[in-house]
């Protein structure tokens, strides 16, 4: 077999075109890393209205317009436009349909924050259109790599015994779980709209989940191989605590499940080249980090002495990210002489709680309820520590970015956080502070330990340098995906019912 693979990735997000979470960062980096390893990579992405607004240069692909796509009893037209990932040859195929994608939001209405009522139909259309366009274009496709529940029906269409959609026998389909908590569980009627019959939608059927159809389950059951975004998370999701009801399905496919740690995109997240920060710096010359801290404090209107450590949080403000134990510990964190900068959006309850804390401690907390890419970079560069007290974290990327910026992560031992941060013990390997119990007391103890080391300038500098020396580049991760692709191609295709 030719070592050069032709790979079609199907995903609902890709940075820098459309981003809600970490999925977009992966899609902006992994394809580039695979291309550098000699593979041909295409990405299928919806042509959202927000992408059009940004004015990306695109061209309509001849022969790939007016492609009929069936959703339920209706037929809709798809057209394909082409652009590329910046600084790469990776082609991005933007799939257009005015009804489904000409909107401001990706999954939700920005004005109300509520998910679109027709999300299931939108991503059935997108997934079917991606396959139809690939077939009409005649692309040689060795690997179809589907990402998260929005694309979960693709493996089922290709591998259910009915073979709804035919692809060459040589094509393999990989499904990656980025966050198992978001499963795409919809009323049974959606399963019929996707073209499935009672055999898989009945109770205990392959796609049935508590009376609904489950897109995530579809991907898990029918893909040739399954990956998720860290080795620890691959183990965790096979337990009741983290499996969200799918742990049994995952256990049944454990021989086909591989945990691959995400990488960090150092073309974007590197203090030596970061266009957003006040002064660039490196492991060999840390002067710029002090400048970045002063610049950040000025922007945030915070006045704290050099002896007060500044904690950063860039996160969705939801319980999964540990906001509950953080809020319980907040007053004690302030008592430890910390200042805190928070950037993100999430549940209104946490918005209000944090506003109250900011009002009570305006000199200690800067709350920024927004998505602001420049400020996210400035927080990574200007803070002394970065807090991630997550209840669960499939992989996490900010702890990797933080280490590159010499901003010491304080994290809970779960998922990718457990795989990337080495707890401080004055050894030559430690890179941060890790706590295990999901409790405000455990979080506080980690911050007490961090505070003591911060006060020891020599110990802190050594810790910063160790963290900055860690390498989480995407080439390592891309090599592991490459091995999964090659392994899948060795295996016989299995159809399932």
Secondary structure, 3 states (H helix, E strand, C coil): CCCCCEEEEECCCECCCECCCHHHHHHHHHHHHHHHCCCEEEEEEECCHHHHHHCCCCEECCCCCCEEEEECCEEEEEEEEEEECCCCCCEEEEEECHHHHCCCCCCECCCCCCECCCHHHHHHHHHHHHHHHHHHHCCCCCEEEEECHHHCHHHHHHHECCCCCCCCCCCEEEEEECCCCCCCEEEHHHHHHCCCCHHHHCCCCCCEECCEEEHHHHHHHHCCEEEECCHHHHHHCCCHHHHCCCHHHHHHCHHHEEECCCCECCCCCCCCCCCCCCCCCCCCCCHHHHHHHHHHHHHHCCCCCCCCEEEEEECCECHHHCHHHHHHHHHHHHHCCEEEEEECCECHHHHHHHHHHHHHCCCCEEEECCCCHHHHHHHHHHCCEEEECCCCCCCCCHHHHHHHCCCEEEEECCHHHHHHCCECCCCCCCCEEEECCCCHHHHHHHHHHHHHHHHCHHHHHHHHHHHHHCCCEHHHHHHHHHHHHHHHHHCCCCCEC
